[in-house]
Structure formats: structure tokens, C-alpha cells
Amino acid sequence: MNSILVVGSVALDTVKTSSGRSVEALGGSATYFSLAASYFSSVHLVAVVGEDFPREHRGTLERRGVDLAGLKAAKGKTFRWSGKYGKDAGAATTLTTHLNVFKTFRPTLSEVQRKVPVVFLANIDPELQAEVLAQMQAPALVACDTMNYWIDSKPAALKKLLAKVDVFFSNDEEAKKLTGAANALQAAEVLSGWGPSVVVIKKGEHGALMKVGSKVYVFPAYPLAHIKDPTGAGDTFAGGFLGYLASSGAHDDIGHLKRAMAYGTTLASFNVEDFSTKNIEDLERDAIDERFHDLSDRMSVPRADDLLKSRRAVSV
Amino acid sequence: MNSILVVGSVALDTVKTSSGRSVEALGGSATYFSLAASYFSSVHLVAVVGEDFPREHRGTLERRGVDLAGLKAAKGKTFRWSGKYGKDAGAATTLTTHLNVFKTFRPTLSEVQRKVPVVFLANIDPELQAEVLAQMQAPALVACDTMNYWIDSKPAALKKLLAKVDVFFSNDEEAKKLTGAANALQAAEVLSGWGPSVVVIKKGEHGALMKVGSKVYVFPAYPLAHIKDPTGAGDTFAGGFLGYLASSGAHDDIGHLKRAMAYGTTLASFNVEDFSTKNIEDLERDAIDERFHDLSDRMSVPRADDLLKSRRAVSV
């Protein structure tokens, strides 16, 4: 089931961080997701751009093998977002949002697209997410994300959607807001009661947790002393996670789900090291695996038996 | 080197959290540290209490085998602290601090105490920490902690002390304040330049990181949906960490240092599940190891090879 359909936004982002500024660069939830997932699975992108969408950005996605048959070019301008980040590279402050052609986005899937086995509904209107899902022909795995805007404006539609979703990605603030829970753990508990068998709560620099059935798994972020631009980290995480999971062929296996968390963390860590999508456009698979193994090592707790065998240090 | 000397505070704490209230209960940095470390190593406590210190609290420490030869009972009242926590169980708001007999605390170590191989200088005046350290006879391992108060009032003395310390524990806010760094990673970089070969930065519910040489290791917290009282979590972490490390007999070994992080995390997770020291006064070593292994499992990333061998899930 090594093939994923993603529906979401493709945008031009203007971003200011403590490391500098990036103007009308490639962005959007579906873009970050597609690039990250493309290292593991084949990706079919469903989105809309305007007549002004730079040809080079199409090239960036095509070079990663992303199928752009579903990337519609509509009359008008491409969705634009601008925001800024504080010194701590935490949550963005939105400066402007111009939906433009995205305002009337209403995707109709092709026969080929309907049959893709894995679908990721990136953070768009939950009613639109449900419409897309309804067009899918018995998908094996359905995942979605959302954002504060939809939690405030359409909580009922979102809750209804979650009943049909296998994997739900949320950041911790959104999860607490949506559920009214006091912390991420309690939020995950409530969310898994609403339907998703896997709930992933992303905490930025503090890592992420995953609830599968009644058990919670915990993961630190990859340690980075300098973050240039956190835009798209969450979607990149979801792309690495779902791209790997789809490629594993065993999306119920807890071992593969844990590896998916580590691949999500790995891809997100690359993404925040440069502006826009620059650092995830052209990675070597070896570089991804090297950081994946480095992360695994930095967070592993060795068994006592293994230490007795391979101790290198001086005993005092 | 299975023996630790700890110098710090023994206090009576009054605490209010969203789970309730605890009045004049056993507290203090040296108390939490001693109880946690006692599950792994023998502990010699050096501190002062007043004439009003309840006999039952001595009993609590004695039942854990903590050597109280260095617990002086002085004329006057025991150190008292009161504070409250918000719904998120984050940083405490101090309501009152009455140093009482602690104000004139000036420990003189006995011949036996001077020879203890591992020393933990809990968060007291850095000049006092240095005085205690100067009395030690060639300790094999020196660790210390501090707090905002000393970072503000005696930063130079603290920095001087760090040059003589092997392991420095700090929470992330304190580390950033002390170094002026923008994040915990950068703070750890600066701090390790000041002397300690191991820098541990504690982030509460977000886990902890450890810098050893040029490499940073990252650890999530044990996932708990309900925290009754976070008081003493940091000192309990240090006790679990150092207690285990001292017992390992190989404090330079990265494998044992990683296991020490996981034991620190484990002990701290027990501590916050009840008020005061209630939940770390009488643990079974088996219960500690069970949670240690549970934590290791929740945060482990399996190797692909291992999954091919033991896959249990249904492939789609």
C-alpha cells in the first residue's frame, strides 16, 4: 500500500524568524507533507494554485516524484500566508492570510485517486476533508490533521470526521483546546475515544507522543541548537510518519508505528534547519537513515546485560 | 563507590495544587534526593533541622537506610516553604520562605563524611557548596544543582563552583537564565564549557536532556495523565540518576549515564504522583525496575531487522 493521496494547501509563504526572512517561498500543508512522504512512498497531491504559481515550485515537487495530476491551476492568485516567530521559534504569529483560489477549493477525485490506499487529509475545512474522504474507495488507512481555526469554527464537523479516521495528528495546544483537557496525555485519551486508533500529539521542540489503544509512547525531538524556520514542521512530521508507515505495509504494528514516529521526527528536524522547504527538497535517503539512527541512539536506554558485555569506561 | 554524601535542605513544605493541599509535610532538596538515591546506594545526609522537626520524618529517612549522623538539630525552627501550582503543574509560585535554622547552616564534615566517594551539592548558596566540597577528600564524582535565587544573587560564585563539578543538574529556565542562551541546547553547550563533563537539563513534563562531551542525549518524561504535586521532582530525578550511577561503578560510561537518566525519570514520575515524599518513601525495587523497563519500551525505536523477525500485526 505504498501510495498516499494528500489533500491540503499549496501556498506562497512570507516568513520572518530570528534567523532572517523568506519571501513568497514554497509552502502549504500538502507541500511539506508531500516532500517528506516522497522519501518513502509515492505521493498523489490534490490541491489548487493560482495562475501566478511559479513553475520552479512545480519542478521541486516533480523532482521528488510527486504526482501533480491533482494540482489544479485555477484562475486567480495562489494562497498566500505570512507570519513571524519569536526568538524561541515556538508558535507563529499570523500576519496575513489571503486564501485567494483556495477559497473555492472543492476537489473532485479521479478514478485513479479514489483507489489510493492511504489518504492524508491535511488541515483544511473539516467538511471538505469529509467530502474528500467520501470519494475514496475503501482506503486502508485514513489520517488527518487540523488547526485552531477549524477547532474554533467547526468543532462538530471535526469531531464527526475523527470518527472515520485511523490516525489523527494534532499539536498539543490544539489537542487541549479541542478536548478541554488539562494536558496532552488527557487530550490524547479523549481524542482516541472519538475514533482514531492512533493519536499523535506533536509538541515541537519537546517531541511528540503517540497513543495506540490504551498505551502511550513518548519521543523526544531531535536535538537542534539552531532552528531557522519552524514553518511546516508538523506537516513534515506527518509526511515522514505516514510515508514510512505506508511503505512498511503493516500499519497496525507497534514496532512500525514507533519507527514512523522516529522518521517523522527526523524529517521535521531537517525541515526546520532552513527556510521554506529548502532542506527537504533534495535529501539523500542515506542522510535520512543516518539521522534516524543517530536519533535512536541519542534516546536509547541500553539493557544492563549489554553494558556488562561492552563496557568501555573506567570503573572508579 | 556505592556511597553518596548529600548536602542540602530538609524542610517542612506547605503546598497547594489542583489536586489538593499538603500542610507542613516533609520536604527539602536533600530529603527528596536522599530518598530517591537510597534505592541504589547508601546515602549520608548533611543538613540542619530545628527542634520542632517531627520524629516521624527522621523515621521516614531512617527506614530507607539514610545515614542521619550529619542531620543536625539546631535551636530554633525548621526551614519552611510554601507554594502553589497552577492547573498545568508547571513552575511553583512561592508564597512564603522562612529559612529559620537554615539561615546559619555551615556544615563541618566528619572524617567519615569527607571520604565518601560521590557528593551531591543540592541547591544551597554556591559559596556553601564550595565550602563543603573543599572539605571532601578527593571525591571520585561531584554533582550539584542550583536555583534561580542563586543565579540572580551569586552568579560568579556559581560559575566558579561549576569548574570543580562533574555533573551539573539544572532546569531549562535556570540554564537559560544562567547562560543567556536562547534554548536548552545552547545553554547546555555553554554550561559544559564551564567545566562539568555531564550537563543534565530537566524540562519537567517535557523530559530531560544530557550533554556528555560534544554529544546530546534526549529523554522524554514518563507519561502521566495526572500529577498531584510536582514539588521535589528535580531533586528526586537527581537522586535516582546519581544513586544509580554511583551503584554502577562506571560513571564515565555512556550506557550507564543513559540508564541513570531513565532511572532519574522513573523516580521523578513516582514522586509527582502524590504529595510530599509519600510516594517515594516505600517503593519496592521491583516496582522501580518495572516502570524503568516500561519507560524504556515506550520510548524505544525498534530496528527494522527485529521487526521482520517478530512481526505480529496484519499486513494490509
Boltz contact constraints between the chains, C-beta under 6 A:
constraints:
  - contact:
      token1: [A, 1]
      token2: [B, 316]
      max_distance: 6.0
  - contact:
      token1: [A, 87]
      token2: [B, 182]
      max_distance: 6.0
  - contact:
      token1: [A, 140]
      token2: [B, 316]
      max_distance: 6.0
  - contact:
      token1: [A, 182]
      token2: [B, 87]
      max_distance: 6.0
  - contact:
      token1: [A, 185]
      token2: [B, 223]
      max_distance: 6.0
  - contact:
      token1: [A, 185]
      token2: [B, 225]
      max_distance: 6.0
  - contact:
      token1: [A, 186]
      token2: [B, 225]
      max_distance: 6.0
  - contact:
      token1: [A, 206]
      token2: [B, 206]
      max_distance: 6.0
  - contact:
      token1: [A, 207]
      token2: [B, 220]
      max_distance: 6.0
  - contact:
      token1: [A, 216]
      token2: [B, 223]
      max_distance: 6.0
  - contact:
      token1: [A, 217]
      token2: [B, 298]
      max_distance: 6.0
  - contact:
      token1: [A, 218]
      token2: [B, 220]
      max_distance: 6.0
  - contact:
      token1: [A, 218]
      token2: [B, 223]
      max_distance: 6.0
  - contact:
      token1: [A, 218]
      token2: [B, 298]
      max_distance: 6.0
  - contact:
      token1: [A, 218]
      token2: [B, 299]
      max_distance: 6.0
  - contact:
      token1: [A, 220]
      token2: [B, 207]
      max_distance: 6.0
  - contact:
      token1: [A, 220]
      token2: [B, 218]
      max_distance: 6.0
  - contact:
      token1: [A, 220]
      token2: [B, 220]
      max_distance: 6.0
  - contact:
      token1: [A, 223]
      token2: [B, 185]
      max_distance: 6.0
  - contact:
      token1: [A, 223]
      token2: [B, 216]
      max_distance: 6.0
  - contact:
      token1: [A, 223]
      token2: [B, 218]
      max_distance: 6.0
  - contact:
      token1: [A, 225]
      token2: [B, 185]
      max_distance: 6.0
  - contact:
      token1: [A, 225]
      token2: [B, 186]
      max_distance: 6.0
  - contact:
      token1: [A, 249]
      token2: [B, 315]
      max_distance: 6.0
  - contact:
      token1: [A, 250]
      token2: [B, 313]
      max_distance: 6.0
  - contact:
      token1: [A, 250]
      token2: [B, 315]
      max_distance: 6.0
  - contact:
      token1: [A, 252]
      token2: [B, 313]
      max_distance: 6.0
  - contact:
      token1: [A, 252]
      token2: [B, 314]
      max_distance: 6.0
  - contact:
      token1: [A, 253]
      token2: [B, 311]
      max_distance: 6.0
  - contact:
      token1: [A, 253]
      token2: [B, 313]
      max_distance: 6.0
  - contact:
      token1: [A, 255]
      token2: [B, 302]
      max_distance: 6.0
  - contact:
      token1: [A, 255]
      token2: [B, 307]
      max_distance: 6.0
  - contact:
      token1: [A, 258]
      token2: [B, 301]
      max_distance: 6.0
  - contact:
      token1: [A, 262]
      token2: [B, 301]
      max_distance: 6.0
  - contact:
      token1: [A, 296]
      token2: [B, 301]
      max_distance: 6.0
  - contact:
      token1: [A, 298]
      token2: [B, 217]
      max_distance: 6.0
  - contact:
      token1: [A, 298]
      token2: [B, 218]
      max_distance: 6.0
  - contact:
      token1: [A, 299]
      token2: [B, 218]
      max_distance: 6.0
  - contact:
      token1: [A, 301]
      token2: [B, 258]
      max_distance: 6.0
  - contact:
      token1: [A, 301]
      token2: [B, 259]
      max_distance: 6.0
  - contact:
      token1: [A, 301]
      token2: [B, 262]
      max_distance: 6.0
  - contact:
      token1: [A, 301]
      token2: [B, 296]
      max_distance: 6.0
  - contact:
      token1: [A, 302]
      token2: [B, 255]
      max_distance: 6.0
  - contact:
      token1: [A, 307]
      token2: [B, 255]
      max_distance: 6.0
  - contact:
      token1: [A, 311]
      token2: [B, 253]
      max_distance: 6.0
  - contact:
      token1: [A, 313]
      token2: [B, 250]
      max_distance: 6.0
  - contact:
      token1: [A, 313]
      token2: [B, 252]
      max_distance: 6.0
  - contact:
      token1: [A, 313]
      token2: [B, 253]
      max_distance: 6.0
  - contact:
      token1: [A, 314]
      token2: [B, 252]
      max_distance: 6.0
  - contact:
      token1: [A, 315]
      token2: [B, 249]
      max_distance: 6.0
  - contact:
      token1: [A, 315]
      token2: [B, 250]
      max_distance: 6.0
  - contact:
      token1: [A, 316]
      token2: [B, 1]
      max_distance: 6.0
  - contact:
      token1: [A, 316]
      token2: [B, 140]
      max_distance: 6.0
